[in-house]
Amino acid sequence: MKKILRIFLRMIAILIGIILITWVIAAQFIFQFRTPDRAARKQFSDNDIKIDFSTYTIEGRNIHYAKTGNDTLPTLFFIHGSPGAWDVFEGYLANKQLLEKFRMISVDRPGFGYSDFGRSENLATQSTMISPLFHQLDNGKSRYLVGHSSGGPLIIKERVRAIGGQLAIESRPGRGSRLEVQVPQERHG
């Protein structure tokens, strides 16, 4: 009886091991939270919307983004949270009413989507890496930044730095967070 129990337990252990190995392998594909560019291009095309994908390189890192709309219109920049990718904002990029008024760009944050997936950085570094994209894609029209989850603080950090300010964030478990923004005073002669 003990021998049968030992064989049974060994088979259960092997079965659990196989399930865990299968899960680890499958998770690499399931939890990437990104839509392949080819599939997204087809989906947008089926709805008569042109979408472009590009990647720029900064400090040896690739930053991937999707763009819809007319380049002569004001720009909506979307920055996703964690986890996520540009396609979190897919519904907005395909919205016909928004497309009449805005060019829309959704960025994969470093380490997410197709921006060197798996090589994430802290928010300050991500902000530094994404900031040049705002300037590179500047079309001289108004631009609006939209952040979701971790994308919000990233945008605030980038904008404060762009005007020469400083940002300090303090967070205490059970007590909340404190955000301090210091911006330079404008001097009048």
N, C-alpha and C positions, 0 to 999 in steps of 0.2 A: 504494500500500500504506500509506503514512504517513497519507493522508487517511482511509482506512478505520479505521486504528488510532485516530486522533484522534476520529472520530465514535463509535467503540465506547467509548473512555474517557469521552467526554462523556456518553454514555447511561448508563454505569455511575455516574458522578458524580451525574447527575440522579436515578437510581434510589436511590442511597444517601441523597441529600438528601430524597427523598420518604419513605423508610423512617424517617429520623431525625425528620422533622417529624411523621409519624404516631405515632411512639413518644412524642414529647414531649407531644402532645395526649392520647393514650391513657393515659399515665402519670398525668395529672392525675385520672383517674377510677379507674384500677386501684389506685393506691397510697395511697388515702385511709384504708385500714384501718378502715372503719366500716360498720356495718349500718344501713340506714335504719330509723327508729323504726317505721314502718308494717309493714315486713317482720318485724321482731322481735316486734312486738305480735301479729301473726298466728301466728307460730311458737309463741310462748308460749301463746296462746289455744288453738291446736290441741292443746296438752298440758294444757289446763284450768288454766293458771297465769296469774294477772293480773300484768301488768307496767305500771308507770307511768313516764312520762318527764317530766322537768321541767328547767327552765333557770332559774338565778338570775343576777343581774347584779351585778358588783362592779367598781368603778373603770372602768365602761364596757365591761367584758368579760363575755361569756356563759359560764357554766359549766353544762354539760349533764350529767345523770345519769339512771340507770335505777334503779328501786326495785321489789322484790318482797317479799312476806311481810307478816305482820301487824304493824301499828304498835305493838302492846303487847309485842312480844318484844325481847330484846336485839338489837343491830345489828352486822352485819358490814359494814364499809366496805372496798371494794376500790378500789385505785389502780393503774392499769396502767403498764407500762413504755414504752419507746420502740422502735420506733413502736407504736402501739396505740390502743385505744379501750375504752369500757366493756365491749364484747362479748367481750373476752378472757376475762372471767369469766362468760360466758353459761351455761356448764355448771353453775356453782355456783348462779347465780340461779334456775336451773330444777330444782335438785336437791330432790326431795320430802322427803328426810330433813332437809336443812338448813332447808327452809321450815317444818318443824314446830317448829324451835327458834330461828330467827333471822329478823329482817327484814334484807334485804340491799340494799345500795346500792353501785352501781358508777359511779364518776365519770370523765368525760372530762377529762383534764388540760388546762389552757389551751394552745391551739394544736393540739390533737389531737381526733379524733372530731368531735363537733358543738359543741365549745367553741372557737369562732372558729378553725376549722381553718387552719393555716398561720401563725398569729400566736403562735408559741411564746415562752416566757419561760424564764429560768434557774430552777433548782429552788427556790431561796429565794423568788423571786417567786411561783412556782406554789404553793408551800406557803402563802404569805400569802394568796393568792387563794382557795384551797380551804378553809383553816381555818374561815372563817365558816360553811361548809356543815355542818361537824360540829356546831356549836352550834345552827344553825337547825333541823337535823333531830333534835336531841337529844330522845329520848322519855323520859328519866329512867331508862332501863334501861342495863345494861352495854353498852359498845361495844368492838368489836375492829377493829383496823385491819390490813388485809392488803395488802402491796405487792409488786409484781412488777417486777424490773429497776429502772428509775429511780423507780418508785413507792415502793420501800423507803426510800431516803434521804429522799424527800419526806415520808414519814410520820414518820420519826425527827426530821427538822427541825421539823415541826409540833408533835410531842409535847414535844420539849425546850423549844421556845419557850413552849408552853402552861403549863409549870410554872416559867417564869422562868429557864430555863437557857440555856446557849450551846453551840453545836456548831461544831467546827472540823474540816475535812477537808483532809488533805494527801495528794497523790498524786504519786508519782515514777515515771516510766516505768522498767520493769525492776526497781524496788525495792518496788513495792506501794503500798498506801494506809494511811494512819493516820487514825483517827477519834477525836476527843477530845470528850467530853461533860462539861460542867460544870453541875451542878445546885446550886441554893441549899441550904445546910444549914438544917435545921429547928431553930429556936431554942426551947429549953424554958426557961420562966420559973423 
